[in-house]
Amino acid sequence: LLKKVLLLISNNFVSLRKISPMAKKTLPQVVKELLSESGLPNAVYVGEWENQAVYHPIFGDGQPSVGLPSYILHADDTARWTEPGEGFKILEHFMEK
């Protein structure tokens, strides 16, 4: 299980590069505000998951995050960070595509 988790985390940023053409979607204002509150400069649109837009945060130095996969979910003019279990589900969802 630990090997699978580590592989998913290490492939997190790589898998997003594979779907980067989708990253051209304009960030909603609530997503920009959540990023600003977290001290992050930007995010890229990843796709849709469970009727929510998924955004992956971009760190100022351009390096991938370390730790559990973390995304921003946007729906109905609200935005929030994913819970740890959701992050893995989203990661698996997009890796399957």
N, CA, C and O atoms as a printed pandas DataFrame, in Angstrom:
     atom_number atom_name residue_name chain_id  residue_number  x_coord  y_coord  z_coord
0              1         N          LEU        A               1    0.831   -1.200    0.000
1              2        CA          LEU        A               1    0.000    0.000    0.000
2              3         C          LEU        A               1    0.873    1.261    0.000
3              4         O          LEU        A               1    0.595    2.212   -0.730
4              5         N          LEU        A               2    1.919    1.261    0.816
5              6        CA          LEU        A               2    2.791    2.431    0.879
6              7         C          LEU        A               2    3.444    2.703   -0.477
7              8         O          LEU        A               2    3.565    3.859   -0.883
8              9         N          LYS        A               3    3.863    1.653   -1.177
9             10        CA          LYS        A               3    4.465    1.835   -2.499
10            11         C          LYS        A               3    3.464    2.475   -3.459
11            12         O          LYS        A               3    3.822    3.358   -4.238
12            13         N          LYS        A               4    2.209    2.027   -3.401
13            14        CA          LYS        A               4    1.181    2.575   -4.283
14            15         C          LYS        A               4    0.949    4.056   -3.976
15            16         O          LYS        A               4    0.846    4.871   -4.893
16            17         N          VAL        A               5    0.869    4.402   -2.697
17            18        CA          VAL        A               5    0.663    5.792   -2.293
18            19         C          VAL        A               5    1.823    6.658   -2.767
19            20         O          VAL        A               5    1.605    7.732   -3.329
20            21         N          LEU        A               6    3.047    6.205   -2.548
21            22        CA          LEU        A               6    4.220    6.972   -2.971
22            23         C          LEU        A               6    4.270    7.129   -4.482
23            24         O          LEU        A               6    4.645    8.189   -4.984
24            25         N          LEU        A               7    3.899    6.093   -5.205
25            26        CA          LEU        A               7    3.874    6.176   -6.664
26            27         C          LEU        A               7    2.822    7.175   -7.127
27            28         O          LEU        A               7    3.077    7.966   -8.035
28            29         N          LEU        A               8    1.647    7.146   -6.514
29            30        CA          LEU        A               8    0.602    8.106   -6.877
30            31         C          LEU        A               8    1.050    9.532   -6.614
31            32         O          LEU        A               8    0.820   10.419   -7.437
32            33         N          ILE        A               9    1.686    9.759   -5.477
33            34        CA          ILE        A               9    2.144   11.103   -5.131
34            35         C          ILE        A               9    3.236   11.559   -6.094
35            36         O          ILE        A               9    3.203   12.693   -6.574
36            37         N          SER        A              10    4.194   10.694   -6.379
37            38        CA          SER        A              10    5.288   11.097   -7.257
38            39         C          SER        A              10    4.806   11.331   -8.678
39            40         O          SER        A              10    5.376   12.154   -9.395
40            41         N          ASN        A              11    3.774   10.628   -9.094
41            42        CA          ASN        A              11    3.245   10.802  -10.445
42            43         C          ASN        A              11    2.214   11.915  -10.525
43            44         O          ASN        A              11    1.735   12.232  -11.614
44            45         N          ASN        A              12    1.866   12.512   -9.399
45            46        CA          ASN        A              12    0.849   13.548   -9.342
46            47         C          ASN        A              12    1.141   14.666  -10.329
47            48         O          ASN        A              12    0.298   14.969  -11.174
48            49         N          PHE        A              13    2.294   15.277  -10.247
49            50        CA          PHE        A              13    2.629   16.395  -11.113
50            51         C          PHE        A              13    2.823   15.940  -12.547
51            52         O          PHE        A              13    2.431   16.646  -13.476
52            53         N          VAL        A              14    3.426   14.764  -12.746
53            54        CA          VAL        A              14    3.646   14.238  -14.091
54            55         C          VAL        A              14    2.316   14.008  -14.793
55            56         O          VAL        A              14    2.174   14.340  -15.969
56            57         N          SER        A              15    1.342   13.445  -14.091
57            58        CA          SER        A              15    0.052   13.179  -14.722
58            59         C          SER        A              15   -0.641   14.469  -15.120
59            60         O          SER        A              15   -1.350   14.498  -16.125
60            61         N          LEU        A              16   -0.453   15.534  -14.354
61            62        CA          LEU        A              16   -1.055   16.813  -14.712
62            63         C          LEU        A              16   -0.420   17.398  -15.960
63            64         O          LEU        A              16   -1.095   18.073  -16.737
64            65         N          ARG        A              17    0.855   17.154  -16.163
65            66        CA          ARG        A              17    1.508   17.644  -17.378
66            67         C          ARG        A              17    0.900   16.993  -18.610
67            68         O          ARG        A              17    0.832   17.619  -19.669
68            69         N          LYS        A              18    0.455   15.734  -18.488
69            70        CA          LYS        A              18   -0.143   15.032  -19.611
70            71         C          LYS        A              18   -1.462   15.660  -20.041
71            72         O          LYS        A              18   -1.848   15.549  -21.204
72            73         N          ILE        A              19   -2.157   16.317  -19.121
73            74        CA          ILE        A              19   -3.450   16.902  -19.449
74            75         C          ILE        A              19   -3.392   18.423  -19.482
75            76         O          ILE        A              19   -4.425   19.088  -19.407
76            77         N          SER        A              20   -2.198   18.968  -19.594
77            78        CA          SER        A              20   -2.029   20.415  -19.548
78            79         C          SER        A              20   -2.791   21.190  -20.624
79            80         O          SER        A              20   -3.080   22.362  -20.380
80            81         N          PRO        A              21   -3.146   20.637  -21.806
81            82        CA          PRO        A              21   -3.937   21.431  -22.746
82            83         C          PRO        A              21   -5.254   21.918  -22.151
83            84         O          PRO        A              21   -5.791   22.929  -22.605
84            85         N          MET        A              22   -5.782   21.231  -21.157
85            86        CA          MET        A              22   -7.027   21.636  -20.514
86            87         C          MET        A              22   -6.796   22.809  -19.561
87            88         O          MET        A              22   -7.754   23.403  -19.067
88            89         N          ALA        A              23   -5.550   23.141  -19.305
89            90        CA          ALA        A              23   -5.210   24.126  -18.282
90            91         C          ALA        A              23   -5.491   25.566  -18.715
91            92         O          ALA        A              23   -5.148   26.496  -17.985
92            93         N          LYS        A              24   -6.089   25.768  -19.855
93            94        CA          LYS        A              24   -6.299   27.117  -20.354
94            95         C          LYS        A              24   -7.592   27.754  -19.843
95            96         O          LYS        A              24   -7.891   28.895  -20.193
96            97         N          LYS        A              25   -8.355   27.047  -19.031
97            98        CA          LYS        A              25   -9.603   27.573  -18.488
98            99         C          LYS        A              25   -9.311   28.718  -17.516
99           100         O          LYS        A              25   -8.395   28.620  -16.700
100          101         N          THR        A              26  -10.084   29.799  -17.602
101          102        CA          THR        A              26   -9.909   30.960  -16.729
102          103         C          THR        A              26  -10.281   30.604  -15.292
103          104         O          THR        A              26  -11.287   29.939  -15.044
104          105         N          LEU        A              27   -9.457   31.053  -14.355
105          106        CA          LEU        A              27   -9.735   30.781  -12.943
106          107         C          LEU        A              27  -10.901   31.625  -12.445
107          108         O          LEU        A              27  -10.909   32.840  -12.641
108          109         N          PRO        A              28  -11.888   30.998  -11.803
109          110        CA          PRO        A              28  -12.971   31.763  -11.188
110          111         C          PRO        A              28  -12.433   32.615  -10.036
111          112         O          PRO        A              28  -11.424   32.267   -9.423
112          113         N          GLN        A              29  -13.100   33.717   -9.747
113          114        CA          GLN        A              29  -12.655   34.630   -8.697
114          115         C          GLN        A              29  -12.537   33.933   -7.342
115          116         O          GLN        A              29  -11.594   34.207   -6.600
116          117         N          VAL        A              30  -13.464   33.045   -7.001
117          118        CA          VAL        A              30  -13.395   32.373   -5.688
118          119         C          VAL        A              30  -12.174   31.460   -5.594
119          120         O          VAL        A              30  -11.626   31.278   -4.507
120          121         N          VAL        A              31  -11.747   30.892   -6.705
121          122        CA          VAL        A              31  -10.541   30.068   -6.714
122          123         C          VAL        A              31   -9.318   30.963   -6.521
123          124         O          VAL        A              31   -8.407   30.623   -5.766
124          125         N          LYS        A              32   -9.300   32.113   -7.209
125          126        CA          LYS        A              32   -8.191   33.064   -7.043
126          127         C          LYS        A              32   -8.087   33.523   -5.590
127          128         O          LYS        A              32   -6.985   33.644   -5.054
128          129         N          GLU        A              33   -9.229   33.778   -4.954
129          130        CA          GLU        A              33   -9.234   34.223   -3.561
130          131         C          GLU        A              33   -8.692   33.139   -2.626
131          132         O          GLU        A              33   -7.929   33.438   -1.708
132          133         N          LEU        A              34   -9.084   31.888   -2.856
133          134        CA          LEU        A              34   -8.599   30.787   -2.024
134          135         C          LEU        A              34   -7.087   30.613   -2.203
135          136         O          LEU        A              34   -6.371   30.372   -1.230
136          137         N          LEU        A              35   -6.608   30.731   -3.423
137          138        CA          LEU        A              35   -5.166   30.666   -3.672
138          139         C          LEU        A              35   -4.435   31.788   -2.941
139          140         O          LEU        A              35   -3.403   31.563   -2.310
140          141         N          SER        A              36   -4.980   32.991   -3.033
141          142        CA          SER        A              36   -4.366   34.153   -2.390
142          143         C          SER        A              36   -4.283   33.961   -0.876
143          144         O          SER        A              36   -3.259   34.266   -0.265
144          145         N          GLU        A              37   -5.361   33.458   -0.272
145          146        CA          GLU        A              37   -5.381   33.198    1.170
146          147         C          GLU        A              37   -4.314   32.178    1.573
147          148         O          GLU        A              37   -3.809   32.205    2.695
148          149         N          SER        A              38   -3.978   31.281    0.644
149          150        CA          SER        A              38   -2.998   30.229    0.915
150          151         C          SER        A              38   -1.587   30.631    0.509
151          152         O          SER        A              38   -0.643   29.860    0.682
152          153         N          GLY        A              39   -1.443   31.836   -0.029
153          154        CA          GLY        A              39   -0.127   32.310   -0.442
154          155         C          GLY        A              39    0.396   31.675   -1.715
155          156         O          GLY        A              39    1.605   31.626   -1.938
156          157         N          LEU        A              40   -0.507   31.191   -2.549
157          158        CA          LEU        A              40   -0.119   30.543   -3.801
158          159         C          LEU        A              40   -0.440   31.440   -4.985
159          160         O          LEU        A              40   -1.472   32.112   -4.988
160          161         N          PRO        A              41    0.424   31.463   -5.987
161          162        CA          PRO        A              41    0.242   32.398   -7.096
162          163         C          PRO        A              41   -0.784   31.984   -8.151
163          164         O          PRO        A              41   -1.401   32.846   -8.777
164          165         N          ASN        A              42   -0.976   30.674   -8.359
165          166        CA          ASN        A              42   -1.803   30.267   -9.486
166          167         C          ASN        A              42   -2.214   28.810   -9.354
167          168         O          ASN        A              42   -1.754   28.094   -8.465
168          169         N          ALA        A              43   -3.094   28.385  -10.263
169          170        CA          ALA        A              43   -3.513   26.990  -10.355
170          171         C          ALA        A              43   -3.879   26.711  -11.799
171          172         O          ALA        A              43   -4.140   27.628  -12.577
172          173         N          VAL        A              44   -3.895   25.433  -12.146
173          174        CA          VAL        A              44   -4.308   25.031  -13.492
174          175         C          VAL        A              44   -5.557   24.170  -13.394
175          176         O          VAL        A              44   -5.735   23.401  -12.449
176          177         N          TYR        A              45   -6.404   24.319  -14.380
177          178        CA          TYR        A              45   -7.616   23.509  -14.484
178          179         C          TYR        A              45   -7.218   22.104  -14.900
179          180         O          TYR        A              45   -6.480   21.921  -15.867
180          181         N          VAL        A              46   -7.710   21.109  -14.163
181          182        CA          VAL        A              46   -7.387   19.716  -14.445
182          183         C          VAL        A              46   -8.518   19.041  -15.199
183          184         O          VAL        A              46   -8.275   18.282  -16.137
184          185         N          GLY        A              47   -9.750   19.309  -14.797
185          186        CA          GLY        A              47  -10.902   18.676  -15.422
186          187         C          GLY        A              47  -12.083   18.677  -14.464
187          188         O          GLY        A              47  -12.122   19.442  -13.500
188          189         N          GLU        A              48  -13.035   17.815  -14.745
189          190        CA          GLU        A              48  -14.243   17.714  -13.916
190          191         C          GLU        A              48  -14.231   16.401  -13.145
191          192         O          GLU        A              48  -13.845   15.356  -13.670
192          193         N          TRP        A              49  -14.658   16.475  -11.898
193          194        CA          TRP        A              49  -14.782   15.306  -11.034
194          195         C          TRP        A              49  -16.006   15.507  -10.163
195          196         O          TRP        A              49  -16.105   16.501   -9.444
196          197         N          GLU        A              50  -16.948   14.562  -10.225
197          198        CA          GLU        A              50  -18.178   14.614   -9.430
198          199         C          GLU        A              50  -18.858   15.986   -9.511
199          200         O          GLU        A              50  -19.204   16.583   -8.492
200          201         N          ASN        A              51  -19.040   16.462  -10.725
201          202        CA          ASN        A              51  -19.724   17.735  -11.005
202          203         C          ASN        A              51  -19.028   18.952  -10.393
203          204         O          ASN        A              51  -19.679   19.949  -10.078
204          205         N          GLN        A              52  -17.723   18.872  -10.228
205          206        CA          GLN        A              52  -16.940   19.986   -9.707
206          207         C          GLN        A              52  -15.722   20.192  -10.602
207          208         O          GLN        A              52  -15.128   19.230  -11.087
208          209         N          ALA        A              53  -15.362   21.440  -10.812
209          210        CA          ALA        A              53  -14.130   21.735  -11.541
210          211         C          ALA        A              53  -12.965   21.506  -10.591
211          212         O          ALA        A              53  -13.016   21.897   -9.425
212          213         N          VAL        A              54  -11.916   20.870  -11.098
213          214        CA          VAL        A              54  -10.744   20.554  -10.286
214          215         C          VAL        A              54   -9.577   21.416  -10.754
215          216         O          VAL        A              54   -9.282   21.483  -11.947
216          217         N          TYR        A              55   -8.915   22.075   -9.802
217          218        CA          TYR        A              55   -7.745   22.904  -10.086
218          219         C          TYR        A              55   -6.567   22.405   -9.260
219          220         O          TYR        A              55   -6.725   22.041   -8.095
220          221         N          HIS        A              56   -5.396   22.390   -9.867
221          222        CA          HIS        A              56   -4.176   21.974   -9.169
222          223         C          HIS        A              56   -3.345   23.220   -8.889
223          224         O          HIS        A              56   -3.036   23.971   -9.815
224          225         N          PRO        A              57   -2.978   23.456   -7.629
225          226        CA          PRO        A              57   -2.193   24.655   -7.295
226          227         C          PRO        A              57   -0.790   24.600   -7.886
227          228         O          PRO        A              57   -0.180   23.535   -7.976
228          229         N          ILE        A              58   -0.298   25.749   -8.280
229          230        CA          ILE        A              58    1.066   25.888   -8.783
230          231         C          ILE        A              58    1.838   26.707   -7.749
231          232         O          ILE        A              58    1.415   27.792   -7.351
232          233         N          PHE        A              59    2.949   26.174   -7.334
233          234        CA          PHE        A              59    3.759   26.870   -6.351
234          235         C          PHE        A              59    4.675   27.861   -7.056
235          236         O          PHE        A              59    5.022   27.672   -8.221
236          237         N          GLY        A              60    5.065   28.916   -6.351
237          238        CA          GLY        A              60    5.847   30.003   -6.932
238          239         C          GLY        A              60    7.122   29.572   -7.620
239          240         O          GLY        A              60    7.538   30.193   -8.598
240          241         N          ASP        A              61    7.755   28.508   -7.124
241          242        CA          ASP        A              61    9.003   28.066   -7.728
242          243         C          ASP        A              61    8.778   27.067   -8.855
243          244         O          ASP        A              61    9.737   26.593   -9.463
244          245         N          GLY        A              62    7.515   26.743   -9.139
245          246        CA          GLY        A              62    7.195   25.819  -10.222
246          247         C          GLY        A              62    7.419   24.361   -9.883
247          248         O          GLY        A              62    7.238   23.493  -10.737
248          249         N          GLN        A              63    7.809   24.076   -8.655
249          250        CA          GLN        A              63    8.059   22.698   -8.245
250          251         C          GLN        A              63    6.756   22.048   -7.783
251          252         O          GLN        A              63    5.867   22.730   -7.274
252          253         N          PRO        A              64    6.642   20.729   -7.958
253          254        CA          PRO        A              64    5.443   20.034   -7.486
254          255         C          PRO        A              64    5.382   20.028   -5.963
255          256         O          PRO        A              64    6.400   20.155   -5.284
256          257         N          SER        A              65    4.177   19.877   -5.448
257          258        CA          SER        A              65    4.014   19.821   -3.998
258          259         C          SER        A              65    4.543   18.494   -3.467
259          260         O          SER        A              65    4.670   17.517   -4.206
260          261         N          VAL        A              66    4.844   18.478   -2.189
261          262        CA          VAL        A              66    5.296   17.263   -1.521
262          263         C          VAL        A              66    4.229   16.906   -0.500
263          264         O          VAL        A              66    3.758   17.770    0.240
264          265         N          GLY        A              67    3.856   15.663   -0.458
265          266        CA          GLY        A              67    2.843   15.229    0.492
266          267         C          GLY        A              67    1.613   14.693   -0.223
267          268         O          GLY        A              67    1.678   14.284   -1.383
268          269         N          LEU        A              68    0.508   14.702    0.479
269          270        CA          LEU        A              68   -0.736   14.193   -0.094
270          271         C          LEU        A              68   -1.185   15.056   -1.265
271          272         O          LEU        A              68   -0.974   16.268   -1.254
272          273         N          PRO        A              69   -1.804   14.446   -2.279
273          274        CA          PRO        A              69   -2.305   15.245   -3.396
274          275         C          PRO        A              69   -3.387   16.210   -2.917
275          276         O          PRO        A              69   -4.304   15.817   -2.196
276          277         N          SER        A              70   -3.277   17.448   -3.315
277          278        CA          SER        A              70   -4.190   18.497   -2.879
278          279         C          SER        A              70   -4.695   19.268   -4.087
279          280         O          SER        A              70   -3.915   19.680   -4.945
280          281         N          TYR        A              71   -5.985   19.455   -4.145
281          282        CA          TYR        A              71   -6.605   20.163   -5.259
282          283         C          TYR        A              71   -7.612   21.165   -4.716
283          284         O          TYR        A              71   -7.987   21.121   -3.544
284          285         N          ILE        A              72   -8.038   22.061   -5.583
285          286        CA          ILE        A              72   -9.129   22.976   -5.259
286          287         C          ILE        A              72  -10.341   22.534   -6.067
287          288         O          ILE        A              72  -10.256   22.322   -7.277
288          289         N          LEU        A              73  -11.463   22.400   -5.379
289          290        CA          LEU        A              73  -12.716   22.042   -6.044
290          291         C          LEU        A              73  -13.600   23.274   -6.135
291          292         O          LEU        A              73  -13.733   24.033   -5.175
292          293         N          HIS        A              74  -14.203   23.463   -7.306
293          294        CA          HIS        A              74  -15.060   24.630   -7.529
294          295         C          HIS        A              74  -16.401   24.173   -8.092
295          296         O          HIS        A              74  -16.462   23.439   -9.079
296          297         N          ALA        A              75  -17.475   24.622   -7.444
297          298        CA          ALA        A              75  -18.841   24.349   -7.912
298          299         C          ALA        A              75  -19.774   25.377   -7.283
299          300         O          ALA        A              75  -19.598   25.776   -6.132
300          301         N          ASP        A              76  -20.756   25.791   -8.048
301          302        CA          ASP        A              76  -21.780   26.711   -7.537
302          303         C          ASP        A              76  -21.192   27.949   -6.872
303          304         O          ASP        A              76  -21.655   28.372   -5.813
304          305         N          ASP        A              77  -20.188   28.516   -7.486
305          306        CA          ASP        A              77  -19.538   29.746   -7.012
306          307         C          ASP        A              77  -18.914   29.617   -5.629
307          308         O          ASP        A              77  -18.795   30.606   -4.906
308          309         N          THR        A              78  -18.514   28.403   -5.256
309          310        CA          THR        A              78  -17.750   28.189   -4.027
310          311         C          THR        A              78  -16.496   27.387   -4.374
311          312         O          THR        A              78  -16.480   26.631   -5.345
312          313         N          ALA        A              79  -15.466   27.558   -3.584
313          314        CA          ALA        A              79  -14.217   26.826   -3.782
314          315         C          ALA        A              79  -13.715   26.339   -2.430
315          316         O          ALA        A              79  -13.877   27.010   -1.411
316          317         N          ARG        A              80  -13.107   25.166   -2.442
317          318        CA          ARG        A              80  -12.552   24.605   -1.215
318          319         C          ARG        A              80  -11.407   23.669   -1.562
319          320         O          ARG        A              80  -11.307   23.170   -2.683
320          321         N          TRP        A              81  -10.534   23.438   -0.566
321          322        CA          TRP        A              81   -9.464   22.468   -0.711
322          323         C          TRP        A              81  -10.028   21.069   -0.528
323          324         O          TRP        A              81  -10.990   20.875    0.215
324          325         N          THR        A              82   -9.436   20.102   -1.198
325          326        CA          THR        A              82   -9.881   18.725   -1.041
326          327         C          THR        A              82   -9.451   18.166    0.304
327          328         O          THR        A              82   -8.475   18.612    0.908
328          329         N          GLU        A              83  -10.207   17.184    0.750
329          330        CA          GLU        A              83   -9.834   16.383    1.912
330          331         C          GLU        A              83   -8.825   15.343    1.417
331          332         O          GLU        A              83   -8.796   15.040    0.224
332          333         N          PRO        A              84   -7.983   14.783    2.326
333          334        CA          PRO        A              84   -6.963   13.825    1.876
334          335         C          PRO        A              84   -7.516   12.662    1.033
335          336         O          PRO        A              84   -6.929   12.317    0.007
336          337         N          GLY        A              85   -8.608   12.071    1.445
337          338        CA          GLY        A              85   -9.182   10.964    0.678
338          339         C          GLY        A              85   -9.656   11.389   -0.694
339          340         O          GLY        A              85   -9.528   10.632   -1.657
340          341         N          GLU        A              86  -10.199   12.584   -0.797
341          342        CA          GLU        A              86  -10.647   13.103   -2.089
342          343         C          GLU        A              86   -9.471   13.298   -3.040
343          344         O          GLU        A              86   -9.571   13.008   -4.232
344          345         N          GLY        A              87   -8.361   13.790   -2.505
345          346        CA          GLY        A              87   -7.180   14.014   -3.337
346          347         C          GLY        A              87   -6.730   12.745   -4.036
347          348         O          GLY        A              87   -6.398   12.772   -5.221
348          349         N          PHE        A              88   -6.716   11.627   -3.308
349          350        CA          PHE        A              88   -6.327   10.360   -3.915
350          351         C          PHE        A              88   -7.352    9.896   -4.947
351          352         O          PHE        A              88   -6.978    9.384   -6.001
352          353         N          LYS        A              89   -8.630   10.070   -4.655
353          354        CA          LYS        A              89   -9.668    9.673   -5.611
354          355         C          LYS        A              89   -9.557   10.475   -6.906
355          356         O          LYS        A              89   -9.697    9.930   -8.000
356          357         N          ILE        A              90   -9.306   11.766   -6.768
357          358        CA          ILE        A              90   -9.158   12.629   -7.947
358          359         C          ILE        A              90   -7.928   12.220   -8.742
359          360         O          ILE        A              90   -7.980   12.127   -9.969
360          361         N          LEU        A              91   -6.834   11.979   -8.053
361          362        CA          LEU        A              91   -5.600   11.564   -8.706
362          363         C          LEU        A              91   -5.825   10.281   -9.487
363          364         O          LEU        A              91   -5.423   10.186  -10.646
364          365         N          GLU        A              92   -6.455    9.304   -8.877
365          366        CA          GLU        A              92   -6.739    8.041   -9.562
366          367         C          GLU        A              92   -7.696    8.246  -10.735
367          368         O          GLU        A              92   -7.528    7.631  -11.789
368          369         N          HIS        A              93   -8.687    9.097  -10.558
369          370        CA          HIS        A              93   -9.656    9.366  -11.612
370          371         C          HIS        A              93   -8.969    9.872  -12.882
371          372         O          HIS        A              93   -9.253    9.385  -13.976
372          373         N          PHE        A              94   -8.070   10.842  -12.742
373          374        CA          PHE        A              94   -7.414   11.421  -13.900
374          375         C          PHE        A              94   -6.286   10.556  -14.445
375          376         O          PHE        A              94   -5.942   10.663  -15.622
376          377         N          MET        A              95   -5.703    9.698  -13.607
377          378        CA          MET        A              95   -4.662    8.796  -14.094
378          379         C          MET        A              95   -5.283    7.706  -14.969
379          380         O          MET        A              95   -4.612    7.169  -15.850
380          381         N          GLU        A              96   -6.549    7.373  -14.737
381          382        CA          GLU        A              96   -7.225    6.340  -15.513
382          383         C          GLU        A              96   -7.563    6.814  -16.917
383          384         O          GLU        A              96   -7.732    5.991  -17.817
384          385         N          LYS        A              97   -7.665    8.121  -17.124
385          386        CA          LYS        A              97   -8.084    8.657  -18.423
386          387         C          LYS        A              97   -6.983    8.590  -19.442
387          388         O          LYS        A              97   -7.174    9.002  -20.587
